[in-house]
């Protein structure tokens, strides 16, 4: 684009896009994406039984700073989601009311985990199961999805911050699905 060798480019990484915004003879356009990234829970197979506990899933959501995720991974060129339907599908999209929004609140995450029986009984910084056994979760990231790996690292870090021992594993899309 800068050298005039091509007329258009789509789907550029945020850092490259930002460099083009002030270039002469280049017009940039931020458009609505036709996809989203999300954190999904595995309830089948070898899934951790803790994920069947609503309080644990809610605590995980409260532990994630969605705005920081957007700011750090996409440099603010995206927005935190609040629905499983993309905003571009205006006829179907649903947005939660203000009192239904689950925002970033490590204190709430900690309280939910405590009330679900997941406590740090051995004082190592990580919680154990209600039965006192070691507890850890894994965030699977997808190598062929542009933002999945950095998103997964941040999410695992926030989960660790509330005492959920969390690691990440990078796999291809075909392995993940």
N, C-alpha and C positions, 0 to 999 in steps of 0.2 A: 504493500500500500504506500509506504513512504517513498519508495523508489519509483512508483508509478507502474510497476510491472503487473499488478492486478488491480481490478476495479472495486472489488468487494471481498469481505471476509466475514464469516459468521462463526459464532461460538468461540470467540477468543478467550483465553484465560484472563481473569480480571487484571492482573498486573500489566499484561501487554495492552489490553483495552485502555487502561488508564494512561499509558504512554501515548496513545494515539489521539486522545481527546483534545490536546492543544496543538496538534500538527496542522500546518497550513494545508489547504486543499483537501482535507479529510473531514468528513462529517461522520460523527459517531451517533449511534442510536441504541438506547437500551430498550429492549422490548420484553414483553411478558414471555416467560419460559413455557414450554409445552410439556414440562416434566418437573418432578420434585424429588428431593431426597427425603427419606424418612427413616426413623428407627422403628423396626418391627420386632416383635417377640416371637420366638419359636416355641409353640405349645405342643409340638409333636415330638416323637422320637426320644432323643436323649436330652430334651430340654430340662433345664433346672426347674424343680418343682416350685421354687420361690416365685417364678414368673407367673404362676397361676394366682398369686396373691395380689389383689387390686391395689392394696396399700404400697406394695413393693413397686409395682409399675408406676403408680402415681409419684412415689418418691423419686424414681429415676427421672420422671419428667420434671419435677421440681428442681432436681439437681443440675439440669442442663440450662445454661445461659444461651438461649436461642439468639438473642440480638448479638452477643459476642461471637457466636458461631458464624452468623452472617457477616459481621464486620471483619473477622479474621480470615475466613476461608474465601469469601467472594468479594472482599473489600467493599462491602455494602451494596453490591450490584444485585442483590436478591433481597428477599424479605422473609422473616420468620413465618412459618406456616401455622395455621390454627384449624385446619380442616384437612380431610383426606381428598377433597375436591379442589382442583386448581382454581384460583380466582378468575381465570379467563373463561371458565364455564359458568357465566353469571346466572344462568337459569337453574343451575343445580347447587351452586356453592352455598355453604352454610358457615356462618361465623358465630362463635360462642358469644354470649353476652358478657359484659365486664365481670360479673360475678362467677362466670363459668371458666374464665381464662386461667390456665395453670401457668404462672410465671416462674421466673427464677427465684427460688427461695430455699437455700441450703438448710435453714432452720426448720422449715416445714418438712423437707425431705428427711431430716434427722428425726423429727418427731414421729413421722409416719413409720419409719423403719423401727424406731423404738417400740411403738404401739403394736407393730406386727411381730414383735419378738426377736428382731434381728439387732443384737446388741454386741458391743465389743467387750466380751467377757474376760478376755485375756490381756486387754489393754495394749494391743500391738498396733492400734490405729485402724484395724479392719474388723468388721462385724462378723459374728458367727451366726449360724442358723439358730432357730428357737431351741433346738436340741443341744446346742453348744458345739456343733461340728464346724470345721472350717468352711467358709462360704466364699465362692468367687464366681464371677460371670465373665463372659467373653463377648466383646463386640466384634462381629464379623464385618470386615470392610471389603469393598469390591475394587480390585485393581483396575478394571476397565471403566469404572465410573469416575468422572473427573474429580469430584470433591469428596468421595467416600472415605479415602484414607485419612486426609487431614481432619475431616469431621469426626471420624471414629476415634482418633487420638484425643481430640478435645473432649468428646463425650466420655471416654474412659477416664480421663483426668478428673472431670467433674464428679463422676461416680466415685472415684477413689477419694475425692475430697470429703464425701459424706460417709466414708467408711465401707463402701462396697468395693471389695478387691476386684479390680477389673483389668483385663488385658485386651489387646486387639489381635486379630488374625486377618491377614490379607489373603484373599482368594479371588479367583476369576469369577466372572458373572455366572458362567455355566456351573461351577462348583457351588456357588451360593444358592442358586435356584434349583 
